Amino acid sequence: MIEPSLRRRFFAEELEAVCKLRSAALVDAFAVVPREQFLPPGPWTVLATADFGVSPAPTRTTSDANPAHVCHNIAVAIDPARQLFNGQPGTIAIWIDALELAPGARVLHVGCGLGYYTAVMAHCVGPNGRIVAFDVDGTLAGEARQNLAAMAWVDVRHGDASQPMGESFDAILVNAGVTHPLDGWLDALASGGKMILPLTSTMVPMGGTIGKGLVFVVSKESETLFPARALTIVAIYSALDIRDESLNERLGKALMAGPARWQAITRLRRDVHEPSSSCWFHGTTSCLSLGQGVPIQ
């Protein structure tokens, strides 16, 4: 039998190769943090890549509770009754890698679930860093707090992360689909910091639980300058309580305009301005805008 530490190391190096991870600290975090400790007891209900996009999702159950079963790029149920999953590591790893976490960094994690990816980021920033993690589900937040108790630099809170933070962060990971970035997040992002932002339009056949859209990397160079770029497409659980459903249809139409438009996005604007051909998605308090001279498709 392969030692668990060796299996996790192989798992981490596979993620490094397949996802083209740049951060050695992130690869090491996946090799060190035991995923099974942030899941319900096995056997586990899992989803492979081929299962995504199929409704209802064709889940399967692992043969036993051997932790080796979750050292793969698969989604693992944390609440099978609600079809609530700990996401694919290969997806979230790319997002965390884009944040370029450094030792001592301060991180806000919105939608922490049972805390696995919070623990991965906590390993990256180390005990001189700080992680504030939120989950809107009180049960999940409570269990995440227990799972992360050994990491004193992690503060797990129950809530939707919409309240004023009262502190700044070098990185923000939003791990749920939203219709817009909250002003409080943009205000809390430190100069030079980065935010991972999944903007999604809900899918009516799925009952609004799952949304499809794009993941953006938003940087903050100053209070008025926020470079932004699309990172990847995504299907993800919709955030609770913090979506603006009046924007949902408009966001869906923006997404349908195609990759020629969203690949040309260069910045997030917070200044008041009239919608124009340079606006990819003009929200109520912010706007994702294209580069100069991009025609309307």
C-alpha positions in Angstrom: 0.0 0.0 0.0 1.3 3.5 -0.9 1.9 5.8 2.0 -0.8 8.5 2.2 1.9 11.2 2.2 3.4 9.8 -1.0 0.0 9.5 -2.6 -0.8 13.2 -1.8 2.6 14.2 -3.2 1.8 12.5 -6.5 -1.7 14.0 -6.5 -0.1 17.5 -6.0 2.5 17.0 -8.7 -0.2 15.8 -11.1 -2.2 19.0 -10.4 1.0 21.0 -11.0 1.5 19.4 -14.4 -2.1 19.3 -15.6 -3.0 22.8 -14.3 0.4 24.4 -15.1 0.6 25.7 -11.5 3.3 28.2 -11.0 3.4 28.4 -7.2 5.6 25.8 -5.5 4.0 26.7 -2.2 0.5 25.8 -3.6 1.8 22.4 -4.9 3.3 21.7 -1.5 0.0 22.7 0.2 -1.9 20.1 -1.9 0.7 17.5 -0.9 0.5 18.3 2.8 -3.2 19.1 3.5 -5.2 15.8 3.9 -8.4 16.3 1.9 -10.2 13.5 3.7 -10.0 15.5 7.0 -12.2 18.2 5.4 -14.9 15.8 4.2 -17.6 13.7 5.9 -16.5 10.2 6.8 -16.2 7.9 3.8 -17.2 6.1 1.7 -17.7 9.2 -0.4 -20.1 10.3 -3.2 -18.0 11.6 -6.0 -18.3 13.2 -9.5 -15.7 12.8 -12.3 -15.1 15.4 -15.0 -17.2 13.4 -17.5 -20.2 13.8 -15.1 -20.4 17.6 -15.1 -23.1 19.1 -17.2 -25.3 16.1 -16.9 -28.6 16.4 -15.0 -29.1 14.7 -12.7 -25.4 14.2 -12.0 -24.5 10.5 -12.3 -22.7 10.2 -8.9 -20.9 7.1 -7.7 -19.8 6.0 -4.3 -16.3 4.9 -3.5 -15.8 1.3 -2.5 -14.6 2.2 1.0 -13.2 5.0 3.2 -9.6 4.7 2.0 -8.3 8.4 1.7 -6.6 7.4 -1.6 -10.0 7.7 -3.2 -10.1 11.5 -2.8 -6.5 12.1 -4.0 -7.8 12.6 -7.5 -9.2 15.5 -9.5 -12.8 14.7 -8.6 -15.6 16.6 -6.8 -16.6 15.0 -3.5 -20.0 15.4 -1.9 -20.0 17.2 1.5 -23.8 17.0 1.6 -25.1 14.4 -0.9 -28.7 15.1 -0.1 -28.3 18.7 -1.4 -25.9 17.7 -4.2 -23.3 20.0 -2.5 -19.8 19.2 -3.4 -16.2 20.0 -2.5 -15.1 21.2 -6.0 -12.6 19.7 -8.3 -9.0 20.5 -7.1 -7.9 21.1 -10.6 -10.4 23.9 -11.0 -9.8 25.7 -7.7 -6.1 25.2 -7.9 -5.9 27.4 -11.0 -7.9 30.1 -9.2 -5.7 30.1 -6.2 -2.6 30.0 -8.3 -3.7 33.2 -10.1 -3.9 35.0 -6.7 -0.1 34.6 -6.3 -0.3 34.1 -2.5 2.9 35.0 -0.6 3.9 34.1 2.9 2.3 36.5 5.3 -0.6 37.4 2.9 -4.0 38.3 4.1 -6.8 36.4 2.4 -10.6 36.6 2.3 -12.4 33.4 1.3 -16.1 33.7 0.5 -17.8 30.3 0.5 -15.4 28.1 2.4 -17.5 25.0 2.7 -15.8 22.5 5.1 -12.5 24.4 4.8 -10.3 22.3 2.5 -9.3 25.1 0.1 -9.1 27.5 3.1 -6.5 25.1 4.6 -4.6 24.9 1.3 -4.4 28.7 1.2 -3.5 28.9 4.9 -0.6 26.6 4.2 0.5 29.0 1.4 0.5 32.1 3.5 1.8 30.5 6.7 1.2 31.4 10.3 2.4 35.0 9.7 -0.5 35.4 7.3 -4.3 35.7 7.9 -7.3 34.0 6.4 -10.9 35.2 7.0 -13.3 32.6 5.7 -17.1 32.8 5.4 -19.8 30.4 4.7 -23.5 31.3 4.6 -24.4 27.8 5.8 -24.1 27.8 9.6 -23.5 24.0 9.8 -20.8 24.1 7.2 -19.2 27.2 8.9 -19.2 25.4 12.3 -17.6 22.3 10.9 -15.0 24.3 9.0 -14.1 26.1 12.2 -13.5 22.8 13.9 -11.5 21.4 10.9 -9.3 24.5 10.8 -8.9 24.9 14.6 -5.2 23.9 14.5 -4.5 26.9 12.2 -4.7 29.9 14.6 -4.3 32.3 11.7 -7.6 31.2 10.2 -10.8 33.0 11.3 -14.0 31.2 10.1 -17.2 33.1 10.2 -20.9 32.4 9.5 -22.3 34.8 7.0 -22.5 35.9 3.4 -19.4 38.2 3.6 -21.5 41.3 2.6 -20.8 43.3 5.8 -17.9 45.8 6.0 -14.7 43.9 6.7 -12.9 46.5 8.7 -9.6 45.3 7.3 -7.9 44.9 4.0 -6.8 41.8 2.1 -4.1 40.9 -0.4 -6.2 38.3 -2.0 -9.9 37.5 -2.2 -11.3 34.1 -3.4 -15.0 34.1 -4.1 -16.0 30.5 -4.3 -19.6 30.9 -5.5 -21.4 32.4 -8.5 -22.3 36.1 -8.1 -23.9 38.7 -10.4 -21.5 41.4 -9.4 -18.5 42.2 -7.1 -19.7 43.6 -3.8 -18.5 47.1 -3.1 -17.2 45.9 0.3 -14.9 43.4 -1.4 -13.4 46.0 -3.8 -13.0 48.4 -0.9 -11.2 45.7 1.2 -8.9 44.6 -1.6 -5.4 46.1 -0.8 -3.4 48.0 -3.4 -1.6 45.4 -5.5 -4.1 42.7 -4.4 -6.1 40.3 -6.6 -9.6 38.9 -6.5 -11.1 35.8 -8.1 -14.6 36.6 -9.1 -17.0 34.1 -10.7 -19.8 36.0 -12.5 -22.6 33.6 -13.4 -26.1 33.6 -14.8 -28.4 31.1 -13.1 -29.7 28.1 -15.1 -33.5 27.8 -14.9 -33.6 24.0 -15.5 -31.4 23.6 -12.4 -33.7 25.6 -10.3 -31.2 28.4 -9.9 -28.8 26.3 -7.8 -26.1 26.2 -10.5 -25.0 29.1 -12.6 -22.8 29.3 -15.7 -20.4 32.1 -16.5 -16.9 33.3 -16.3 -14.2 33.6 -13.7 -12.4 36.9 -13.6 -9.1 37.9 -12.1 -9.5 41.5 -10.8 -6.4 43.4 -9.6 -6.3 46.6 -7.7 -3.6 49.1 -8.7 -5.3 52.1 -7.0 -8.8 53.1 -5.8 -9.7 53.9 -9.4 -7.7 51.4 -11.4 -8.8 47.8 -11.4 -7.3 45.7 -14.3 -9.4 42.7 -15.1 -9.2 39.6 -17.3 -11.3 36.6 -17.9 -9.6 33.5 -16.6 -11.9 30.6 -17.5 -15.5 29.5 -18.0 -17.3 28.0 -15.0 -20.4 26.2 -13.7 -20.7 26.7 -10.0 -23.2 26.9 -7.2 -24.9 30.3 -7.0 -24.2 32.4 -3.9 -27.0 32.9 -1.5 -28.4 36.3 -0.5 -25.8 38.4 -2.3 -26.8 38.0 -5.9 -28.8 40.9 -7.6 -31.4 39.0 -9.6 -32.2 42.1 -11.6 -28.8 41.7 -13.2 -29.1 38.0 -13.9 -30.7 38.3 -17.4 -28.4 41.1 -18.4 -25.4 39.1 -17.4 -26.7 36.1 -19.3 -27.0 38.2 -22.5 -23.4 39.5 -22.0 -22.1 36.0 -21.7 -24.0 35.0 -24.9 -22.1 37.7 -26.9 -19.3 35.2 -27.1 -15.5 35.0 -26.4 -14.5 37.7 -28.8 -16.1 40.2 -26.4 -15.2 38.8 -23.0 -11.6 38.0 -24.0 -11.2 41.7 -24.7 -12.1 42.8 -21.2 -9.3 44.8 -19.6 -10.6 46.6 -16.6 -13.3 46.9 -13.9 -14.7 50.5 -13.7 -16.2 51.9 -10.5 -16.8 55.5 -11.9 -20.2 56.7 -12.8 -20.6 56.6 -16.6 -23.3 55.9 -19.2 -23.3 52.5 -20.9 -21.4 52.4 -24.2 -20.0 50.0 -26.7 -16.9 49.6 -24.4 -19.1 48.1 -21.6 -19.2 44.3 -21.6 -21.4 44.2 -18.5 -22.6 47.5 -17.0 -23.8 46.8 -13.5 -25.2 49.1 -10.8 -22.0 50.0 -9.1 -19.3 48.6 -11.3 -18.7 47.8 -15.0 -16.5 45.3 -16.8 -15.1 47.2 -19.8 -13.3 46.3 -23.0 -10.2 47.6 -24.4 -10.3 50.7 -26.7 -11.7 50.3 -30.1 -13.5 47.0 -29.6 -16.6 46.9 -31.8 -20.0 45.7 -30.7 -20.5 42.1 -31.8 
